[in-house]
Structure formats: structure tokens, C-alpha cells
Amino acid sequence: MSIFTVASRYAKSLLDLSKEKGSEDIIKGDIDQVIAVLKENSQLQKVLKNPIIKADKKRAILSGIFEGKVNPLVLSFFGILVDKGRANILFEIANEFVRSYNEFKGIVNATVVSATSLSDEILTELQKTLEQEINNQVILKNNVDPLLIGGIVVRVGDKQIDASIAGRLDKLKKHFVSQGI
């Protein structure tokens, strides 16, 4: 079974349980915290992936890091993962939980790529516009690519709007090539 399939099943189980308890927003916040810790600490990921380290030690490490900082449901979930030998994919499960949570809540991730960093006001206005267009909450991320020269490229799901100067120049080039110019 693929890692994605396993991660998806565990994430769905945690989301279902958190919805049942009415604490999905709290659990989502805790999982965001777990993801941040795992991203910052590659050693922790290596320990969780190491098959030589015993389950008790992994459980103690996770408890030591997260006890008192996350909901007891999350700690209990970690224990299940360790017992089932799935601590090695904790990071993937956490990311899949966030994706499933966002889908459940109708939250869409979007990216705007620009030649320079956009101001908070512009990002807020673009976020509001996107939310009105797609009738969902949008989490907007700004990436910088100086090769765009100017303008922006917006990606929402599998859709892309290219309003960049580089994109326009590329279209113009293709037009000239197709005309034999």
C-alpha cells in the first residue's frame, strides 16, 4: 500500500474523530504545530523513521515534545501510530490531515507568483477577490520569481491565470513563430 493511501486513511480517521468530538479546529491547530516542529527538526523525523529505535522510545520522545502543548487526542493518536509502526509517516499523515481539514471546511490554497514581493494590502485584496470568485475561503501564498519581469501568475487548484509580462512575451513569441516571422 502506498504511503499516500496509508497517510490518507490515518488522517481521515483523526479528522472523523475530531469532528465527532467537536474539536476539529483545535486539532487542526495542534497538527499545524506538529508540522512546524517536524519541519524545523530533521533529527526528529529521522528518529521516527528509524526502525531500530523501539516504539516505547518513540512514544516517549513524542510525549516529551508535545505533552501539554497539544490536545490529549493528538497524543493518543501518536501512540496509535507508534504502536502500528506508522510513526515513520507522521509528517505525511499530518500534511494529509491539513489537506482533508481544508477540504472539509471549504478552504482552498492559492499561490500568487510575482516579480517582487506583494504588499499585505494587495494580497488581502486579491484574496478577497478570489474568495468571491470561487465562493470558498482562500489561503493565499506569495512566491517571488524575478523572471516574470512584472505582473502576476495566480494558481488556484488546477487553474492558472497568467497576467505576467513574461507570459505575454511568450505568447507574442509563439504567435510570431506560428506566422513564420
Biotite code that builds the C-alpha atoms (Angstrom):
import biotite.structure as struc

atoms = struc.array([
    struc.Atom([0.000, 0.000, 0.000], chain_id="A", res_id=1, res_name="MET", atom_name="CA", element="C"),
    struc.Atom([1.365, 3.454, -0.888], chain_id="A", res_id=2, res_name="SER", atom_name="CA", element="C"),
    struc.Atom([2.412, 5.960, 1.765], chain_id="A", res_id=3, res_name="ILE", atom_name="CA", element="C"),
    struc.Atom([-0.214, 8.377, 0.454], chain_id="A", res_id=4, res_name="PHE", atom_name="CA", element="C"),
    struc.Atom([-3.000, 5.810, 0.878], chain_id="A", res_id=5, res_name="THR", atom_name="CA", element="C"),
    struc.Atom([-1.923, 4.934, 4.418], chain_id="A", res_id=6, res_name="VAL", atom_name="CA", element="C"),
    struc.Atom([-1.429, 8.599, 5.387], chain_id="A", res_id=7, res_name="ALA", atom_name="CA", element="C"),
    struc.Atom([-4.819, 9.461, 3.936], chain_id="A", res_id=8, res_name="SER", atom_name="CA", element="C"),
    struc.Atom([-6.581, 6.740, 5.938], chain_id="A", res_id=9, res_name="ARG", atom_name="CA", element="C"),
    struc.Atom([-4.976, 7.729, 9.231], chain_id="A", res_id=10, res_name="TYR", atom_name="CA", element="C"),
    struc.Atom([-5.619, 11.433, 8.564], chain_id="A", res_id=11, res_name="ALA", atom_name="CA", element="C"),
    struc.Atom([-9.260, 10.708, 7.745], chain_id="A", res_id=12, res_name="LYS", atom_name="CA", element="C"),
    struc.Atom([-9.606, 8.722, 10.969], chain_id="A", res_id=13, res_name="SER", atom_name="CA", element="C"),
    struc.Atom([-8.186, 11.587, 13.024], chain_id="A", res_id=14, res_name="LEU", atom_name="CA", element="C"),
    struc.Atom([-10.404, 14.114, 11.256], chain_id="A", res_id=15, res_name="LEU", atom_name="CA", element="C"),
    struc.Atom([-13.509, 11.960, 11.752], chain_id="A", res_id=16, res_name="ASP", atom_name="CA", element="C"),
    struc.Atom([-12.720, 11.508, 15.430], chain_id="A", res_id=17, res_name="LEU", atom_name="CA", element="C"),
    struc.Atom([-12.056, 15.217, 15.929], chain_id="A", res_id=18, res_name="SER", atom_name="CA", element="C"),
    struc.Atom([-15.353, 16.095, 14.178], chain_id="A", res_id=19, res_name="LYS", atom_name="CA", element="C"),
    struc.Atom([-17.139, 13.606, 16.403], chain_id="A", res_id=20, res_name="GLU", atom_name="CA", element="C"),
    struc.Atom([-15.667, 15.335, 19.470], chain_id="A", res_id=21, res_name="LYS", atom_name="CA", element="C"),
    struc.Atom([-16.363, 18.808, 18.005], chain_id="A", res_id=22, res_name="GLY", atom_name="CA", element="C"),
    struc.Atom([-12.722, 19.751, 18.244], chain_id="A", res_id=23, res_name="SER", atom_name="CA", element="C"),
    struc.Atom([-11.593, 19.724, 14.615], chain_id="A", res_id=24, res_name="GLU", atom_name="CA", element="C"),
    struc.Atom([-10.393, 23.343, 14.746], chain_id="A", res_id=25, res_name="ASP", atom_name="CA", element="C"),
    struc.Atom([-8.318, 22.699, 17.876], chain_id="A", res_id=26, res_name="ILE", atom_name="CA", element="C"),
    struc.Atom([-6.852, 19.506, 16.426], chain_id="A", res_id=27, res_name="ILE", atom_name="CA", element="C"),
    struc.Atom([-6.030, 21.317, 13.185], chain_id="A", res_id=28, res_name="LYS", atom_name="CA", element="C"),
    struc.Atom([-4.110, 23.948, 15.150], chain_id="A", res_id=29, res_name="GLY", atom_name="CA", element="C"),
    struc.Atom([-2.239, 21.216, 17.010], chain_id="A", res_id=30, res_name="ASP", atom_name="CA", element="C"),
    struc.Atom([-1.384, 19.407, 13.771], chain_id="A", res_id=31, res_name="ILE", atom_name="CA", element="C"),
    struc.Atom([-0.089, 22.696, 12.315], chain_id="A", res_id=32, res_name="ASP", atom_name="CA", element="C"),
    struc.Atom([2.187, 22.906, 15.348], chain_id="A", res_id=33, res_name="GLN", atom_name="CA", element="C"),
    struc.Atom([3.346, 19.306, 14.824], chain_id="A", res_id=34, res_name="VAL", atom_name="CA", element="C"),
    struc.Atom([4.147, 20.030, 11.171], chain_id="A", res_id=35, res_name="ILE", atom_name="CA", element="C"),
    struc.Atom([6.159, 23.108, 12.157], chain_id="A", res_id=36, res_name="ALA", atom_name="CA", element="C"),
    struc.Atom([8.174, 21.111, 14.707], chain_id="A", res_id=37, res_name="VAL", atom_name="CA", element="C"),
    struc.Atom([8.834, 18.306, 12.226], chain_id="A", res_id=38, res_name="LEU", atom_name="CA", element="C"),
    struc.Atom([9.912, 20.774, 9.531], chain_id="A", res_id=39, res_name="LYS", atom_name="CA", element="C"),
    struc.Atom([12.321, 22.505, 11.905], chain_id="A", res_id=40, res_name="GLU", atom_name="CA", element="C"),
    struc.Atom([13.760, 19.304, 13.339], chain_id="A", res_id=41, res_name="ASN", atom_name="CA", element="C"),
    struc.Atom([15.017, 16.839, 10.754], chain_id="A", res_id=42, res_name="SER", atom_name="CA", element="C"),
    struc.Atom([16.563, 14.774, 13.558], chain_id="A", res_id=43, res_name="GLN", atom_name="CA", element="C"),
    struc.Atom([13.110, 14.080, 14.965], chain_id="A", res_id=44, res_name="LEU", atom_name="CA", element="C"),
    struc.Atom([11.934, 12.867, 11.563], chain_id="A", res_id=45, res_name="GLN", atom_name="CA", element="C"),
    struc.Atom([14.995, 10.598, 11.320], chain_id="A", res_id=46, res_name="LYS", atom_name="CA", element="C"),
    struc.Atom([14.276, 9.142, 14.761], chain_id="A", res_id=47, res_name="VAL", atom_name="CA", element="C"),
    struc.Atom([10.640, 8.454, 13.843], chain_id="A", res_id=48, res_name="LEU", atom_name="CA", element="C"),
    struc.Atom([11.702, 6.787, 10.585], chain_id="A", res_id=49, res_name="LYS", atom_name="CA", element="C"),
    struc.Atom([14.444, 4.684, 12.190], chain_id="A", res_id=50, res_name="ASN", atom_name="CA", element="C"),
    struc.Atom([13.237, 1.069, 12.545], chain_id="A", res_id=51, res_name="PRO", atom_name="CA", element="C"),
    struc.Atom([15.952, 0.282, 15.113], chain_id="A", res_id=52, res_name="ILE", atom_name="CA", element="C"),
    struc.Atom([14.549, 2.708, 17.692], chain_id="A", res_id=53, res_name="ILE", atom_name="CA", element="C"),
    struc.Atom([11.941, 0.957, 19.796], chain_id="A", res_id=54, res_name="LYS", atom_name="CA", element="C"),
    struc.Atom([8.308, 2.044, 19.880], chain_id="A", res_id=55, res_name="ALA", atom_name="CA", element="C"),
    struc.Atom([8.486, 2.930, 23.593], chain_id="A", res_id=56, res_name="ASP", atom_name="CA", element="C"),
    struc.Atom([11.341, 5.344, 22.943], chain_id="A", res_id=57, res_name="LYS", atom_name="CA", element="C"),
    struc.Atom([9.476, 6.979, 20.022], chain_id="A", res_id=58, res_name="LYS", atom_name="CA", element="C"),
    struc.Atom([6.347, 7.332, 22.150], chain_id="A", res_id=59, res_name="ARG", atom_name="CA", element="C"),
    struc.Atom([8.378, 8.880, 24.986], chain_id="A", res_id=60, res_name="ALA", atom_name="CA", element="C"),
    struc.Atom([10.040, 11.338, 22.594], chain_id="A", res_id=61, res_name="ILE", atom_name="CA", element="C"),
    struc.Atom([6.714, 12.450, 21.103], chain_id="A", res_id=62, res_name="LEU", atom_name="CA", element="C"),
    struc.Atom([5.174, 12.767, 24.571], chain_id="A", res_id=63, res_name="SER", atom_name="CA", element="C"),
    struc.Atom([8.157, 14.738, 25.824], chain_id="A", res_id=64, res_name="GLY", atom_name="CA", element="C"),
    struc.Atom([7.902, 17.201, 22.957], chain_id="A", res_id=65, res_name="ILE", atom_name="CA", element="C"),
    struc.Atom([4.139, 17.601, 22.685], chain_id="A", res_id=66, res_name="PHE", atom_name="CA", element="C"),
    struc.Atom([2.598, 16.719, 26.078], chain_id="A", res_id=67, res_name="GLU", atom_name="CA", element="C"),
    struc.Atom([0.813, 19.746, 27.486], chain_id="A", res_id=68, res_name="GLY", atom_name="CA", element="C"),
    struc.Atom([1.132, 21.553, 24.156], chain_id="A", res_id=69, res_name="LYS", atom_name="CA", element="C"),
    struc.Atom([-1.401, 19.614, 22.104], chain_id="A", res_id=70, res_name="VAL", atom_name="CA", element="C"),
    struc.Atom([-4.806, 18.095, 22.753], chain_id="A", res_id=71, res_name="ASN", atom_name="CA", element="C"),
    struc.Atom([-4.684, 14.678, 24.507], chain_id="A", res_id=72, res_name="PRO", atom_name="CA", element="C"),
    struc.Atom([-6.477, 13.250, 21.454], chain_id="A", res_id=73, res_name="LEU", atom_name="CA", element="C"),
    struc.Atom([-3.425, 14.095, 19.341], chain_id="A", res_id=74, res_name="VAL", atom_name="CA", element="C"),
    struc.Atom([-1.066, 12.441, 21.851], chain_id="A", res_id=75, res_name="LEU", atom_name="CA", element="C"),
    struc.Atom([-3.287, 9.372, 21.903], chain_id="A", res_id=76, res_name="SER", atom_name="CA", element="C"),
    struc.Atom([-3.223, 9.343, 18.101], chain_id="A", res_id=77, res_name="PHE", atom_name="CA", element="C"),
    struc.Atom([0.594, 9.458, 18.183], chain_id="A", res_id=78, res_name="PHE", atom_name="CA", element="C"),
    struc.Atom([0.538, 6.417, 20.462], chain_id="A", res_id=79, res_name="GLY", atom_name="CA", element="C"),
    struc.Atom([-1.612, 4.520, 17.969], chain_id="A", res_id=80, res_name="ILE", atom_name="CA", element="C"),
    struc.Atom([0.728, 5.466, 15.125], chain_id="A", res_id=81, res_name="LEU", atom_name="CA", element="C"),
    struc.Atom([3.745, 4.261, 17.073], chain_id="A", res_id=82, res_name="VAL", atom_name="CA", element="C"),
    struc.Atom([2.005, 1.005, 18.089], chain_id="A", res_id=83, res_name="ASP", atom_name="CA", element="C"),
    struc.Atom([1.014, 0.321, 14.472], chain_id="A", res_id=84, res_name="LYS", atom_name="CA", element="C"),
    struc.Atom([4.540, 1.036, 13.221], chain_id="A", res_id=85, res_name="GLY", atom_name="CA", element="C"),
    struc.Atom([3.435, 4.169, 11.354], chain_id="A", res_id=86, res_name="ARG", atom_name="CA", element="C"),
    struc.Atom([5.445, 6.810, 13.229], chain_id="A", res_id=87, res_name="ALA", atom_name="CA", element="C"),
    struc.Atom([7.719, 6.900, 10.182], chain_id="A", res_id=88, res_name="ASN", atom_name="CA", element="C"),
    struc.Atom([4.996, 8.657, 8.169], chain_id="A", res_id=89, res_name="ILE", atom_name="CA", element="C"),
    struc.Atom([3.792, 11.067, 10.851], chain_id="A", res_id=90, res_name="LEU", atom_name="CA", element="C"),
    struc.Atom([4.779, 14.066, 8.716], chain_id="A", res_id=91, res_name="PHE", atom_name="CA", element="C"),
    struc.Atom([2.830, 12.746, 5.717], chain_id="A", res_id=92, res_name="GLU", atom_name="CA", element="C"),
    struc.Atom([-0.198, 11.954, 7.884], chain_id="A", res_id=93, res_name="ILE", atom_name="CA", element="C"),
    struc.Atom([-0.125, 15.447, 9.392], chain_id="A", res_id=94, res_name="ALA", atom_name="CA", element="C"),
    struc.Atom([0.029, 17.078, 5.955], chain_id="A", res_id=95, res_name="ASN", atom_name="CA", element="C"),
    struc.Atom([-2.796, 14.891, 4.702], chain_id="A", res_id=96, res_name="GLU", atom_name="CA", element="C"),
    struc.Atom([-4.844, 15.809, 7.785], chain_id="A", res_id=97, res_name="PHE", atom_name="CA", element="C"),
    struc.Atom([-4.445, 19.514, 6.943], chain_id="A", res_id=98, res_name="VAL", atom_name="CA", element="C"),
    struc.Atom([-5.442, 18.853, 3.320], chain_id="A", res_id=99, res_name="ARG", atom_name="CA", element="C"),
    struc.Atom([-8.526, 16.874, 4.430], chain_id="A", res_id=100, res_name="SER", atom_name="CA", element="C"),
    struc.Atom([-9.437, 19.516, 7.008], chain_id="A", res_id=101, res_name="TYR", atom_name="CA", element="C"),
    struc.Atom([-9.203, 22.254, 4.390], chain_id="A", res_id=102, res_name="ASN", atom_name="CA", element="C"),
    struc.Atom([-11.379, 20.232, 2.023], chain_id="A", res_id=103, res_name="GLU", atom_name="CA", element="C"),
    struc.Atom([-13.945, 19.656, 4.800], chain_id="A", res_id=104, res_name="PHE", atom_name="CA", element="C"),
    struc.Atom([-14.013, 23.366, 5.672], chain_id="A", res_id=105, res_name="LYS", atom_name="CA", element="C"),
    struc.Atom([-14.085, 24.510, 2.034], chain_id="A", res_id=106, res_name="GLY", atom_name="CA", element="C"),
    struc.Atom([-10.677, 26.158, 2.265], chain_id="A", res_id=107, res_name="ILE", atom_name="CA", element="C"),
    struc.Atom([-8.678, 26.429, -0.954], chain_id="A", res_id=108, res_name="VAL", atom_name="CA", element="C"),
    struc.Atom([-4.944, 27.032, -1.230], chain_id="A", res_id=109, res_name="ASN", atom_name="CA", element="C"),
    struc.Atom([-3.856, 29.543, -3.848], chain_id="A", res_id=110, res_name="ALA", atom_name="CA", element="C"),
    struc.Atom([-0.494, 30.876, -4.922], chain_id="A", res_id=111, res_name="THR", atom_name="CA", element="C"),
    struc.Atom([0.317, 34.210, -6.496], chain_id="A", res_id=112, res_name="VAL", atom_name="CA", element="C"),
    struc.Atom([3.706, 34.456, -8.164], chain_id="A", res_id=113, res_name="VAL", atom_name="CA", element="C"),
    struc.Atom([5.060, 37.942, -8.755], chain_id="A", res_id=114, res_name="SER", atom_name="CA", element="C"),
    struc.Atom([8.337, 39.560, -9.813], chain_id="A", res_id=115, res_name="ALA", atom_name="CA", element="C"),
    struc.Atom([8.631, 41.246, -6.404], chain_id="A", res_id=116, res_name="THR", atom_name="CA", element="C"),
    struc.Atom([7.004, 40.617, -3.052], chain_id="A", res_id=117, res_name="SER", atom_name="CA", element="C"),
    struc.Atom([3.431, 41.947, -2.919], chain_id="A", res_id=118, res_name="LEU", atom_name="CA", element="C"),
    struc.Atom([2.256, 44.223, -0.115], chain_id="A", res_id=119, res_name="SER", atom_name="CA", element="C"),
    struc.Atom([-0.148, 42.944, 2.518], chain_id="A", res_id=120, res_name="ASP", atom_name="CA", element="C"),
    struc.Atom([-2.870, 45.250, 1.173], chain_id="A", res_id=121, res_name="GLU", atom_name="CA", element="C"),
    struc.Atom([-2.586, 43.849, -2.346], chain_id="A", res_id=122, res_name="ILE", atom_name="CA", element="C"),
    struc.Atom([-2.534, 40.263, -1.055], chain_id="A", res_id=123, res_name="LEU", atom_name="CA", element="C"),
    struc.Atom([-5.616, 40.903, 1.091], chain_id="A", res_id=124, res_name="THR", atom_name="CA", element="C"),
    struc.Atom([-7.481, 42.459, -1.830], chain_id="A", res_id=125, res_name="GLU", atom_name="CA", element="C"),
    struc.Atom([-6.508, 39.593, -4.152], chain_id="A", res_id=126, res_name="LEU", atom_name="CA", element="C"),
    struc.Atom([-7.557, 37.060, -1.514], chain_id="A", res_id=127, res_name="GLN", atom_name="CA", element="C"),
    struc.Atom([-10.981, 38.718, -1.153], chain_id="A", res_id=128, res_name="LYS", atom_name="CA", element="C"),
    struc.Atom([-11.434, 38.771, -4.920], chain_id="A", res_id=129, res_name="THR", atom_name="CA", element="C"),
    struc.Atom([-10.539, 35.083, -5.225], chain_id="A", res_id=130, res_name="LEU", atom_name="CA", element="C"),
    struc.Atom([-12.889, 34.170, -2.375], chain_id="A", res_id=131, res_name="GLU", atom_name="CA", element="C"),
    struc.Atom([-15.762, 35.965, -4.110], chain_id="A", res_id=132, res_name="GLN", atom_name="CA", element="C"),
    struc.Atom([-14.976, 34.259, -7.428], chain_id="A", res_id=133, res_name="GLU", atom_name="CA", element="C"),
    struc.Atom([-14.821, 30.701, -6.113], chain_id="A", res_id=134, res_name="ILE", atom_name="CA", element="C"),
    struc.Atom([-17.176, 31.024, -3.112], chain_id="A", res_id=135, res_name="ASN", atom_name="CA", element="C"),
    struc.Atom([-14.646, 29.429, -0.758], chain_id="A", res_id=136, res_name="ASN", atom_name="CA", element="C"),
    struc.Atom([-12.190, 30.622, 1.836], chain_id="A", res_id=137, res_name="GLN", atom_name="CA", element="C"),
    struc.Atom([-8.730, 31.087, 0.291], chain_id="A", res_id=138, res_name="VAL", atom_name="CA", element="C"),
    struc.Atom([-5.306, 30.735, 1.878], chain_id="A", res_id=139, res_name="ILE", atom_name="CA", element="C"),
    struc.Atom([-3.066, 32.837, -0.349], chain_id="A", res_id=140, res_name="LEU", atom_name="CA", element="C"),
    struc.Atom([0.684, 32.399, -0.549], chain_id="A", res_id=141, res_name="LYS", atom_name="CA", element="C"),
    struc.Atom([3.007, 34.827, -2.374], chain_id="A", res_id=142, res_name="ASN", atom_name="CA", element="C"),
    struc.Atom([6.061, 33.465, -4.198], chain_id="A", res_id=143, res_name="ASN", atom_name="CA", element="C"),
    struc.Atom([8.602, 35.701, -5.908], chain_id="A", res_id=144, res_name="VAL", atom_name="CA", element="C"),
    struc.Atom([10.030, 34.933, -9.363], chain_id="A", res_id=145, res_name="ASP", atom_name="CA", element="C"),
    struc.Atom([12.056, 37.818, -10.850], chain_id="A", res_id=146, res_name="PRO", atom_name="CA", element="C"),
    struc.Atom([11.911, 36.132, -14.268], chain_id="A", res_id=147, res_name="LEU", atom_name="CA", element="C"),
    struc.Atom([8.265, 37.236, -14.574], chain_id="A", res_id=148, res_name="LEU", atom_name="CA", element="C"),
    struc.Atom([9.562, 40.799, -15.129], chain_id="A", res_id=149, res_name="ILE", atom_name="CA", element="C"),
    struc.Atom([6.213, 42.204, -13.965], chain_id="A", res_id=150, res_name="GLY", atom_name="CA", element="C"),
    struc.Atom([2.586, 41.217, -13.428], chain_id="A", res_id=151, res_name="GLY", atom_name="CA", element="C"),
    struc.Atom([1.402, 38.098, -11.607], chain_id="A", res_id=152, res_name="ILE", atom_name="CA", element="C"),
    struc.Atom([0.527, 34.447, -12.098], chain_id="A", res_id=153, res_name="VAL", atom_name="CA", element="C"),
    struc.Atom([-2.292, 33.139, -9.882], chain_id="A", res_id=154, res_name="VAL", atom_name="CA", element="C"),
    struc.Atom([-2.815, 29.408, -9.293], chain_id="A", res_id=155, res_name="ARG", atom_name="CA", element="C"),
    struc.Atom([-5.946, 28.124, -7.589], chain_id="A", res_id=156, res_name="VAL", atom_name="CA", element="C"),
    struc.Atom([-6.168, 24.352, -7.580], chain_id="A", res_id=157, res_name="GLY", atom_name="CA", element="C"),
    struc.Atom([-5.602, 23.214, -11.156], chain_id="A", res_id=158, res_name="ASP", atom_name="CA", element="C"),
    struc.Atom([-6.434, 26.614, -12.674], chain_id="A", res_id=159, res_name="LYS", atom_name="CA", element="C"),
    struc.Atom([-3.887, 29.254, -13.581], chain_id="A", res_id=160, res_name="GLN", atom_name="CA", element="C"),
    struc.Atom([-4.255, 32.879, -14.634], chain_id="A", res_id=161, res_name="ILE", atom_name="CA", element="C"),
    struc.Atom([-1.107, 34.268, -16.229], chain_id="A", res_id=162, res_name="ASP", atom_name="CA", element="C"),
    struc.Atom([-1.096, 38.070, -16.213], chain_id="A", res_id=163, res_name="ALA", atom_name="CA", element="C"),
    struc.Atom([2.689, 38.383, -16.270], chain_id="A", res_id=164, res_name="SER", atom_name="CA", element="C"),
    struc.Atom([4.829, 40.277, -18.741], chain_id="A", res_id=165, res_name="ILE", atom_name="CA", element="C"),
    struc.Atom([6.921, 37.142, -19.289], chain_id="A", res_id=166, res_name="ALA", atom_name="CA", element="C"),
    struc.Atom([3.736, 35.225, -20.140], chain_id="A", res_id=167, res_name="GLY", atom_name="CA", element="C"),
    struc.Atom([2.632, 37.875, -22.604], chain_id="A", res_id=168, res_name="ARG", atom_name="CA", element="C"),
    struc.Atom([6.066, 37.958, -24.246], chain_id="A", res_id=169, res_name="LEU", atom_name="CA", element="C"),
    struc.Atom([5.970, 34.175, -24.548], chain_id="A", res_id=170, res_name="ASP", atom_name="CA", element="C"),
    struc.Atom([2.537, 34.334, -26.235], chain_id="A", res_id=171, res_name="LYS", atom_name="CA", element="C"),
    struc.Atom([3.818, 37.006, -28.596], chain_id="A", res_id=172, res_name="LEU", atom_name="CA", element="C"),
    struc.Atom([6.854, 34.885, -29.436], chain_id="A", res_id=173, res_name="LYS", atom_name="CA", element="C"),
    struc.Atom([4.658, 31.854, -30.168], chain_id="A", res_id=174, res_name="LYS", atom_name="CA", element="C"),
    struc.Atom([2.443, 33.996, -32.384], chain_id="A", res_id=175, res_name="HIS", atom_name="CA", element="C"),
    struc.Atom([5.440, 35.234, -34.392], chain_id="A", res_id=176, res_name="PHE", atom_name="CA", element="C"),
    struc.Atom([6.811, 31.698, -34.740], chain_id="A", res_id=177, res_name="VAL", atom_name="CA", element="C"),
    struc.Atom([3.443, 30.374, -35.919], chain_id="A", res_id=178, res_name="SER", atom_name="CA", element="C"),
    struc.Atom([3.278, 33.200, -38.505], chain_id="A", res_id=179, res_name="GLN", atom_name="CA", element="C"),
    struc.Atom([6.795, 32.390, -39.728], chain_id="A", res_id=180, res_name="GLY", atom_name="CA", element="C"),
    struc.Atom([8.128, 35.792, -38.677], chain_id="A", res_id=181, res_name="ILE", atom_name="CA", element="C"),
])
